[in-house]
Amino acid sequence: MILSFLGQKGGGGKSTFTRATAVEYAKNGWSVHVADMDERQGSTFKWSVRRSEAKKSPEVEVAIYLNEKTALRAAATCDLLIVDGKPYSSKQTLKIAEASDLIVIPTGTTIDDLEPSLELARELVQAKIPLDRIIFIVNKVASIAEAKEAVDTIRTWGFITTDLYLDYKAGYGKSMDEGLGLTESRWASIAEKSDQIISWIGDQLMEKNNG
């Protein structure tokens, strides 16, 4: 199976959710491989190195890829290939989306975050990607009202999302620095909400794969 986290800009949470999802599936006995498509920053690859050096279990296998063809071939070597997409790469993004069983678009709640995320989803649908293979996660939320407004906006555009969301917490960065996924955070509220969101993503993935 191929699960991709895509976005039109950095900072939406692609890498954050990629890492947490990879950790949780690996914990549950899946063979997981992560394709980090951002060869310039390689932030998820660097995170995996920190995780390995800290001897965190399970280890998460991450490699940097220069092109989507090579990355997607890795799906034959594992139970789940997770693609941490490169921002601002529409041609590559489309190829990855076409091959994915499920596409997750994490987004913040501001107009600057929501508009490009929704435009990306609309472009994918226009390119014949089935609408029900695209889901949104609302991230970096400052208030319940802000979260509800973002969720309502996404649904008004016709896309799938959940009422679950992730608050903005200073603890995010600390967890990443330590090679942890958010589900492993020492801050219970972060870990619990992240776990609920990853579970929802997993339910959506299995539904699409079985459908």
PEHU-V891356 format. One line per field, one symbol per residue. psi: psi as a letter, one per 40 degrees, with the letter a starting at -180 (. if undefined). A space follows every 50 residues. Layout:
# PEHU-V891356
psi->???
This chain:
# PEHU-V891356
psi->ihhihiieiiededdddddddddddddeeihhhhhhegdddfdddddddd dddefihiihhhihididdddddedeeidhhhhgihifgdddddddddei dhhhhiiaeiddddddddddddddddeehhdeehiihhifhdiddddddd ddddddeeihaieiihihideddddddefiideeiehddddddddddddd ddddddddde.
